[in-house]
Amino acid sequence: MIKAVLFDMDGLLADTENLNMDAATEVCAGLGISLSPEEKQKCIGTTIEKFFRDLFKQRQLDLDLESACEAFHRAYGKVLEKGIKAFPGAESLPRALKQEGYKLAIVSGSIRTQVDMVLSQLGILDIFDVIISADDITKSKPDPEGFLLAAKRVGVLPEECVVLEDSEAGAKAGKAAGMKVIGVVNNGGQDLSLADSIVQDLTEVNITANY
């Protein structure tokens, strides 16, 4: 029996992944790095710390990881302050699920201040029982750490959770946690084939009917 629904945030609730990519590209340009299209895609579904760590390792660059992350957070925070676009169902689905009695959690690769900023702009910060951000984990998606921690904090077993994800890394993490995964296409571009089911956007999600 499903008791909890675990939401990703960037690219699922809010159309922020391109903003994330733009901020990373800006920071990299300042470091003299021109990102390839493939490298830009690696921003999606993971923490910015993992993105920069993997990038520097792959390119064999001896650059300061902490400084790069701080520069990203400054650039990304300025973009978020200008306002974001919500995907269809981003506000209505969490509210409906809450009324139906499900426990709700956010599991995001963004830092907590950015999560709070996005959810506040969407008007749903108070809806979620638990928020897991990059500040709470040591391993980024596709590692299941974040989802397992969310299940523990809402007080349910992994098999009692459904994960909503728009990214390949997120779908892998949800499955690795032993949870059901619904892949949400939204802007598309990610391989969601590991998901138990796939919908075009959050308005098509029906937890009660399918799980």
Secondary structure, DSSP 8 states (H G I E B T S, - for coil): ---EEEE--BTTTBS-HHHHHHHHHHHHHHTT----HHHHHTTTTS-HHHHHHHHHHHHT----HHHHHHHHHHHHHHHHHT---B-TTTTHHHHHHHHTT-EEEEE-SS-HHHHHHHHHHHT-GGG-SEEE-GGG-SS-TTSSHHHHHHHHHHT--GGGEEEEESSHHHHHHHHHTT-EEEEE-TT--S--TTSSEEESSGGG--HHHH-
